[in-house]
Amino acid sequence: MRSIVLIAHNLRSAHNIGSLLRTAEGLGIEKVYLTGYSPYPRAEQDDRLPHIAEKTDKQIAKTALGAEHSIAWEHRADIAPLVTGLKQAGYLVSALEQVPGSTPLPEFKAPDKVAVIVGREVEGVEPEVLDACDAILEIPMAGKKESFNVAAAAAMTLYALRFD
């Protein structure tokens, strides 16, 4: 079975984080990394103010429905060392983004170990993060809208990688 990790980088919405955790858990994703300013559930060594950690944890739990307790996740402030470490561990690091030259998801042939980065809900993945990636994937759009919600796009991508 393919080893897949998800990196949620600089997302603002705790509800999207909860949805990502729930989707990742349901698809058997190895681990979710919550990087940059992405909100994250309460942790044992949590350095946030208690009321902020509690509020964020409750918002995530609303959509995660307990998945935050049953999937491996980790918060990392800086994405760069994470990307380097995953590459050293043999992962192909990909980002989900609409840019010229991206690979349509149905055409992507994933290796045995793959990491998927999803980024900011409106602006997308930062150019410097895209530059560090081995591949950039795009979900072809068939309707009039130009993009999907980050949690929906991640779900489609993770499902395609899990069951291709």
N, C-alpha and C positions, 0 to 999 in steps of 0.2 A: 504494500500500500504506500502511496506517495506521502512524503512528509511535507506538510504545508503549515506555514506560519503566516499570520496576518499582522501587519503593522498599521495602526491607526494614528496618523501623524497630524497634529495640530487641528483636531476637530474641536468644535466648541460645544456641540450638543451632547449632553449626558444621555439623552434618550437615544441618539444614534449609537453611542458607545454601548448602551445596554442591548440594543438590537444586534449590534455586531457580536457581542459576547454570546448572546443566545444563538445566533446563526452559527457562529464558529463552533460552539459546543455541540450543536445538533449535527454538524457535518464532520465531527471528529477532528477538528483542526488541532494541531499539536500545541500551539501557544499563540496568545495574542499579546502583542506589545503595544502599549499606549504611550506614545512619545510626544515630546514637545509640550504644548499646553493642553493636550487632550485630557479631559476629566478621567478620573479612575476611581474604582471602589476603595473603600476604607482598607488600609493595610496595617499589618502588625507594627511596623516601624514607621508609621505615618507622621510626617513632619508638618502637615497642615494644621491650622487651627482646628480644634475639635468640632466646632459648629459648622465649619466649611466642609470638613471631611464627612460629617453626618449628612448634611444637606445634599452633597454630591452623591453620596452612597445611596440615598433614598431615591434620587432622580434616576440613577442608573438601574437600580433594582426594579423600578416601575416597568421597564421594558425587558430587562434581562431575565426576570422571573426566576431567580435563583441560579442562573448560569454563571454568574460572577463567583459563585462558590464551588462550581464543579469543573471549570476549565482553568488551565494554567494561564495566568496573565502576569504581566510585569510592567511597571511604569519606568520609563527611561526619559530623562529630560532631554538628552542629546541623541538624535537619530544616527549621526555619522558613525560613532564607534559600533553601534548595533549593526549597521549595514556592513561594515568592515568585518565584524565578527561572524556574521552569517555567511558572508562570502568565504571566509577562511574555513568555515565548517562545511563547505560544499554546497551551499544554497545558491540557486540562481535568484537574484533579487530583481523583482519586477515592480512596476508601478502601474496603477490603473489611472489612465489620463488620456484626454483627447489632445493629441499633438500631431503635427505632420510627421509621417514616418512610423507612427505607432502600428503595432500588429493587431489586426482584428482577433478578438478572443477565439472565435471558432477555428482560426488558422494556427493558433499557438500550440506547439508541441512541448509540453512541460516535461522537465526532467524529474528525477525521483525526489529531489529536494527543491522546493520553491517557496520563496517569500513574496507576499503581495503587500504593497504599500497603497493605502488609500489616504487621501489628503483632504484639505479644507473643503468645506461644503460648497462654497461659491468659487473661490479662486483656484482650487485644485492643488496639486502637488507642486511645491516650489521648484523652480528650475535647477537649483543646486542639488536637490534630492534626485530629480530626474537624471541629472548628469552622472550620479553615482550608481544608477541602475544598469543592470545587464539587459533588460527588456522593458518596453513600455507597451502595455496592452490597452485596447480600446473595445468597448462593447458597441457594435454597430447599432445605430438608431433607425427605427422604421417609421416612427411617427413624426409629429411636428415639433415636439420638444427636443432640445439639444442635449439634454443629459438626464441621468437618473439620480435619485437621492443616493447619497453615499452608502447607506446601509443596504439599499436594494441592489446597487451596483456591486458591492462587495459580495452579497449573497449569490448573485448570478455567477460571478467569477469563481468564488470558492466552490460552488456546486459543479461548475464546468470542470474545474481542476480535479475535484474529488472523483467524479464519475466519468471522465473521458476515456 
